[in-house]
Structure formats: C-alpha cells, structure tokens
C-alpha cells in the first residue's frame, strides 16, 4: 500500500482518530510492517481488542525480531518458499496467536485443529467438535467470533436461522501448523482432526448425501497427514461407501483397497472388519462389471464368514445372498438357486416369515426360477410375496 492508504487502513481498523499525517509511532509501525494490508489488519485488530498502544505493539514487534528470529527462519521456512510471505506478517500472527492462547483456550484449540482440515466452508459443527466437549456451543460461538475479530477466520454468508459457516486463508492454516511443534503436528492436532471427521462423517447411505457433501473436503484433507495409520480405515470405508452409493465406483475402489490393506495388516484376514472390507470391495467390482473378480472375492468372503461367524450369522447370510446375485448375473442359475434356497430357509428360521429380508429372499429365488423356466415355482413364491 502507499503510505496514505496504509495509514487510513490502520486508523480505520484500530478505531483510532483519523488524521492525514501519521504520528511518529504510527510511522514506525507501518514501516516495520512494510505497509502490508494483512499485517496492518492483524496489528490493528490486536490493538483494538486489547487496548494496547501503538508504542507497546512496536516494542513487541522489536522484541519478536530478536526472540522469534530462529522460529521465523526455521519453522516458517515452508511459508517463505511457497508464498514469499514476509516476516512482518508472520510477526503479527505470532503476537495475535499468543494473545488468543492467553485469553481464549477454546479459540486456540479451534485454530490449531482446523489447520488440518479444508480451509473453505467450515461448518459450525466442526468448530464445536474442534473445541471439544469442555466448551458449550455458546463458548464456541464466542471463540469463533474472537478468531473473526483477529481475521484468522471469516464468517461466510449464511441463511437466516442457520448456524454459521467459516473459511480460513490457507496461509493462516500453514502458519498455524508451522507454529506447532513437530509432535503436535504429527500426532496431537492432526490425529484430533482425523478423529473429528471419523465421528462426524455419515455412513454414506442415500439419506446422508447432503451431509457427506459438506464434510467430504474436510474428511479428505484430514487423511493427507502423515502417520494416520489404522485409525483412518473407518473414515476411508465411509467415504468409499458414499462414492459407491453415488455410482462413483472408481473412487470407491481406490479407498476400499486402502481399507482392506490396512485391516489385513493390523487385524488379520479373519477379523470381521477385514471380511467386511473384502465384501465392500467385491460389491464395487460387481458395480464395475468385473464379475469374475467379484465372484472370487465373494467366495472368499462367504468361506471366511462361515468359519469365523458361523452359517446362521446375519453377515454370513448376507454374504450368501450377495454371492447368489453374482451367480445370477453371470447366468449360473443352478449355483444361484442353491444359495438362495439356503438364504430363504435361514431367514425364515431366524427372522420369521414376514420379515422384509425374508420377502426379498423369496423375490430373488423367484427370479432365478423364472430364468430356469420353472414357472410353477415362480407362481408359488410370488403368491406368497
């Protein structure tokens, strides 16, 4: 900015008396900040909110020059490389972050956590989760307001009576992450962000699609950090189910392969969660028209379910029904019939004659009989249905 522009911005944002000529303290401050709008806005917000004088803020900046030089040179090296972010901006951020930590622990927790999520369209529910159970919604709203005051968050336009949505500049996120220690980045806050998205992301079924769309960018971002490990498998599985439900089988397959590999390595092949991951991948291959591969994997799933859970477990019966569908699609009607008869008998025995799953088993078996030309059997089952 030009000197007059910089002075006007500072005086407006800090609530100071408007004048065409800067005082000595204002001139020194704007010189240190290189007349950069972002740095000026940060400094002005700090002084407005803390009632600090220009002289006191300049002293802090000078102190920061000495005490934070190592931090600025090392911790923020990525920022300099990626964006040529001047030190003057980083100094104002360091001061503001320290002040937030002192006056509002909830705001500090939110700032550190959302740095590991997507920077656009942050729902209020995510901020509540980031603040943690120790803080009420009112306290989270106040903390978010404080972050808006400091220009770390920006409240986005929302519908009347709706909860707020926020956005954060990507450089603020980058600065926040770099200001954390390596241990905090790699374990504490990145893991916390991943856990939040694991808790919030829906199961991916049709009725949850609108929520899935809101949370998807944040879920994907939370999965990009190092050492997510096995904890990521649950979230990956839900995102994969969402992609599968929407018919995006390629994206679903990529995630389901990751889930299966993780669960095999951590839980072993016979763990129920691993078997479920195999079943999900088989369904995706079926959706892609890869019936040969789907059939082989579904046979493995059924064998494992029988040995681990027993023939009468709901997951085993579901595996039988899924394999029967594949046999039907591949015109292996005799194999499909054997499984569908077994499924129908088991569901009658366990769920009763009037259960929806029992009705579905009748319909599937009737469809197979029709393909075999056994119309008396078809009529008998359809009358029952």
URRAGI-V857957 format. One record per residue. N is the residue number from 1. RES is the residue in three letters. SS is DSSP state (h for helix, s for strand, l for the rest). PSI is psi in whole degrees, 0 to 359 (NA if undefined). NEAR is the number of other ideal C-beta (glycine too) atoms within 12 Angstrom. Layout:
# URRAGI-V857957
N:RES:SS:PSI:NEAR, N:RES:SS:PSI:NEAR
This chain:
# URRAGI-V857957
1:UNK:l:155:19, 2:UNK:l:164:11, 3:UNK:h:314:21, 4:UNK:h:321:18, 5:UNK:h:316:17, 6:UNK:h:317:31, 7:UNK:h:316:32, 8:UNK:h:317:25, 9:UNK:h:314:31, 10:UNK:h:313:44, 11:UNK:h:324:28, 12:UNK:h:313:20, 13:UNK:h:332:27, 14:UNK:h:350:31, 15:UNK:l:22:15, 16:UNK:l:167:26, 17:UNK:l:134:15, 18:UNK:l:130:17, 19:UNK:l:154:15, 20:UNK:l:335:12, 21:UNK:l:131:14, 22:UNK:l:151:26, 23:UNK:l:171:20, 24:UNK:h:319:13, 25:UNK:h:318:25, 26:UNK:h:320:36, 27:UNK:h:317:20, 28:UNK:h:319:20, 29:UNK:h:310:43, 30:UNK:h:329:36, 31:UNK:h:317:23, 32:UNK:h:323:33, 33:UNK:l:4:39, 34:UNK:l:23:24, 35:UNK:l:33:29, 36:UNK:l:126:29, 37:UNK:h:316:26, 38:UNK:h:318:33, 39:UNK:h:320:38, 40:UNK:h:316:37, 41:UNK:h:319:33, 42:UNK:h:312:41, 43:UNK:h:316:50, 44:UNK:h:319:36, 45:UNK:h:317:34, 46:UNK:h:312:42, 47:UNK:h:323:35, 48:UNK:h:318:26, 49:UNK:h:330:29, 50:UNK:h:354:24, 51:UNK:l:24:14, 52:UNK:l:149:25, 53:UNK:l:163:20, 54:UNK:h:320:33, 55:UNK:h:316:17, 56:UNK:h:319:19, 57:UNK:h:320:39, 58:UNK:h:319:30, 59:UNK:h:320:19, 60:UNK:h:321:29, 61:UNK:h:319:39, 62:UNK:h:320:20, 63:UNK:h:319:18, 64:UNK:h:327:29, 65:UNK:h:322:22, 66:UNK:h:305:14, 67:UNK:h:329:16, 68:UNK:l:7:27, 69:UNK:h:318:18, 70:UNK:h:318:13, 71:UNK:h:315:26, 72:UNK:h:324:29, 73:UNK:h:325:16, 74:UNK:h:301:17, 75:UNK:l:327:27, 76:UNK:l:19:32, 77:UNK:h:325:19, 78:UNK:h:322:21, 79:UNK:h:317:30, 80:UNK:h:319:21, 81:UNK:h:321:11, 82:UNK:h:332:15, 83:UNK:h:0:21, 84:UNK:l:37:14, 85:UNK:l:120:29, 86:UNK:l:153:23, 87:UNK:h:328:29, 88:UNK:h:322:30, 89:UNK:h:316:36, 90:UNK:h:324:42, 91:UNK:h:316:40, 92:UNK:h:323:43, 93:UNK:h:318:45, 94:UNK:h:315:34, 95:UNK:h:315:39, 96:UNK:h:319:45, 97:UNK:h:320:36, 98:UNK:h:318:25, 99:UNK:h:318:32, 100:UNK:h:318:38, 101:UNK:h:325:25, 102:UNK:h:320:16, 103:UNK:h:339:21, 104:UNK:l:90:30, 105:UNK:h:328:21, 106:UNK:h:316:32, 107:UNK:h:321:37, 108:UNK:h:316:33, 109:UNK:h:318:35, 110:UNK:h:313:45, 111:UNK:h:316:43, 112:UNK:h:330:37, 113:UNK:h:314:42, 114:UNK:h:351:47, 115:UNK:l:343:41, 116:UNK:l:15:42, 117:UNK:l:178:46, 118:UNK:l:147:29, 119:UNK:l:353:27, 120:UNK:l:148:23, 121:UNK:l:58:28, 122:UNK:s:111:46, 123:UNK:s:154:34, 124:UNK:h:327:30, 125:UNK:h:325:28, 126:UNK:h:319:42, 127:UNK:h:321:43, 128:UNK:h:315:32, 129:UNK:h:323:32, 130:UNK:h:322:42, 131:UNK:h:327:35, 132:UNK:l:168:24, 133:UNK:l:347:15, 134:UNK:l:345:13, 135:UNK:l:138:24, 136:UNK:l:169:14, 137:UNK:h:323:19, 138:UNK:h:317:14, 139:UNK:h:324:23, 140:UNK:h:319:37, 141:UNK:h:318:27, 142:UNK:h:319:22, 143:UNK:h:318:39, 144:UNK:h:320:42, 145:UNK:h:323:26, 146:UNK:h:319:35, 147:UNK:h:326:45, 148:UNK:h:318:28, 149:UNK:h:321:30, 150:UNK:l:4:41, 151:UNK:l:18:34, 152:UNK:l:329:43, 153:UNK:l:156:38, 154:UNK:s:125:24, 155:UNK:s:129:25, 156:UNK:l:159:21, 157:UNK:l:130:12, 158:UNK:l:163:16, 159:UNK:l:154:9, 160:UNK:l:137:7, 161:UNK:l:5:6, 162:UNK:l:157:13, 163:UNK:l:153:22, 164:UNK:l:157:30, 165:UNK:s:145:25, 166:UNK:s:162:38, 167:UNK:s:158:31, 168:UNK:l:136:40, 169:UNK:l:141:27, 170:UNK:h:331:21, 171:UNK:h:329:29, 172:UNK:h:318:38, 173:UNK:h:315:35, 174:UNK:h:316:29, 175:UNK:h:319:38, 176:UNK:h:315:43, 177:UNK:h:318:36, 178:UNK:h:333:33, 179:UNK:h:340:36, 180:UNK:l:156:31, 181:UNK:l:163:16, 182:UNK:h:320:17, 183:UNK:h:319:12, 184:UNK:h:320:25, 185:UNK:h:311:28, 186:UNK:h:334:21, 187:UNK:h:301:22, 188:UNK:h:294:23, 189:UNK:h:325:34, 190:UNK:h:320:35, 191:UNK:h:323:27, 192:UNK:h:318:33, 193:UNK:h:319:45, 194:UNK:h:319:38, 195:UNK:h:322:28, 196:UNK:h:314:36, 197:UNK:h:328:45, 198:UNK:h:322:29, 199:UNK:h:324:25, 200:UNK:h:329:32, 201:UNK:l:129:38, 202:UNK:l:178:26, 203:UNK:l:355:23, 204:UNK:l:356:33, 205:UNK:l:164:16, 206:UNK:h:318:16, 207:UNK:h:350:12, 208:UNK:h:6:22, 209:UNK:h:321:22, 210:UNK:h:320:14, 211:UNK:h:322:24, 212:UNK:h:318:32, 213:UNK:h:324:21, 214:UNK:h:315:27, 215:UNK:h:342:35, 216:UNK:h:311:35, 217:UNK:h:323:24, 218:UNK:h:322:43, 219:UNK:h:314:40, 220:UNK:h:321:31, 221:UNK:h:320:33, 222:UNK:h:340:38, 223:UNK:l:357:39, 224:UNK:l:349:20, 225:UNK:l:159:28, 226:UNK:l:155:15, 227:UNK:l:34:18, 228:UNK:l:325:30, 229:UNK:h:210:23, 230:UNK:h:331:26, 231:UNK:h:336:27, 232:UNK:h:344:35, 233:UNK:h:322:34, 234:UNK:h:316:33, 235:UNK:h:318:39, 236:UNK:h:318:41, 237:UNK:h:319:38, 238:UNK:h:318:35, 239:UNK:h:319:41, 240:UNK:h:319:43, 241:UNK:h:319:36, 242:UNK:h:314:36, 243:UNK:h:318:31, 244:UNK:h:316:35, 245:UNK:h:325:26, 246:UNK:l:359:22, 247:UNK:l:11:15, 248:UNK:l:73:24, 249:UNK:h:331:27, 250:UNK:h:312:19, 251:UNK:h:320:26, 252:UNK:h:316:34, 253:UNK:h:316:30, 254:UNK:h:316:22, 255:UNK:h:320:36, 256:UNK:h:328:40, 257:UNK:h:318:26, 258:UNK:h:315:29, 259:UNK:h:314:38, 260:UNK:h:316:35, 261:UNK:h:316:23, 262:UNK:h:314:28, 263:UNK:h:325:33, 264:UNK:h:315:23, 265:UNK:h:327:17, 266:UNK:h:317:20, 267:UNK:h:338:22, 268:UNK:l:164:15, 269:UNK:l:333:22, 270:UNK:l:4:21, 271:UNK:l:140:23, 272:UNK:h:323:25, 273:UNK:h:324:27, 274:UNK:h:317:31, 275:UNK:h:321:36, 276:UNK:h:321:34, 277:UNK:h:321:40, 278:UNK:h:318:41, 279:UNK:h:320:40, 280:UNK:h:317:43, 281:UNK:h:320:41, 282:UNK:h:320:40, 283:UNK:h:322:36, 284:UNK:h:317:36, 285:UNK:h:323:32, 286:UNK:h:317:32, 287:UNK:h:329:30, 288:UNK:l:356:22, 289:UNK:l:12:14, 290:UNK:l:68:23, 291:UNK:h:324:24, 292:UNK:h:310:18, 293:UNK:h:320:23, 294:UNK:h:317:32, 295:UNK:h:314:29, 296:UNK:h:318:21, 297:UNK:h:323:33, 298:UNK:h:327:39, 299:UNK:h:317:27, 300:UNK:h:316:27, 301:UNK:h:313:40, 302:UNK:h:315:36, 303:UNK:h:317:22, 304:UNK:h:318:31, 305:UNK:h:317:33, 306:UNK:h:316:24, 307:UNK:h:328:18, 308:UNK:h:314:26, 309:UNK:h:340:24, 310:UNK:l:161:17, 311:UNK:l:335:23, 312:UNK:l:2:21, 313:UNK:l:142:21, 314:UNK:h:322:22, 315:UNK:h:325:25, 316:UNK:h:316:32, 317:UNK:h:320:35, 318:UNK:h:322:33, 319:UNK:h:321:40, 320:UNK:h:313:41, 321:UNK:h:319:38, 322:UNK:h:319:36, 323:UNK:h:323:40, 324:UNK:h:322:36, 325:UNK:h:316:33, 326:UNK:h:316:36, 327:UNK:h:318:32, 328:UNK:h:314:32, 329:UNK:h:326:27, 330:UNK:l:9:24, 331:UNK:l:25:14, 332:UNK:l:72:24, 333:UNK:h:329:24, 334:UNK:h:316:19, 335:UNK:h:319:26, 336:UNK:h:317:33, 337:UNK:h:314:27, 338:UNK:h:314:20, 339:UNK:h:318:36, 340:UNK:h:325:40, 341:UNK:h:318:26, 342:UNK:h:317:28, 343:UNK:h:314:39, 344:UNK:h:315:36, 345:UNK:h:318:22, 346:UNK:h:319:29, 347:UNK:h:325:32, 348:UNK:h:314:23, 349:UNK:h:318:17, 350:UNK:h:318:22, 351:UNK:h:340:22, 352:UNK:l:165:14, 353:UNK:l:334:18, 354:UNK:l:4:13, 355:UNK:l:143:19, 356:UNK:h:324:14, 357:UNK:h:327:24, 358:UNK:h:318:28, 359:UNK:h:317:22, 360:UNK:h:321:24, 361:UNK:h:322:37, 362:UNK:h:315:32, 363:UNK:h:317:26, 364:UNK:h:317:36, 365:UNK:h:322:40, 366:UNK:h:321:31, 367:UNK:h:321:27, 368:UNK:h:317:35, 369:UNK:h:323:28, 370:UNK:h:318:22, 371:UNK:h:333:24, 372:UNK:h:354:22, 373:UNK:l:19:11, 374:UNK:l:74:19, 375:UNK:h:334:14, 376:UNK:h:317:14, 377:UNK:h:321:24, 378:UNK:h:312:23, 379:UNK:h:316:14, 380:UNK:h:314:15, 381:UNK:h:321:28, 382:UNK:h:327:18, 383:UNK:h:319:11, 384:UNK:h:316:19, 385:UNK:l:NA:21
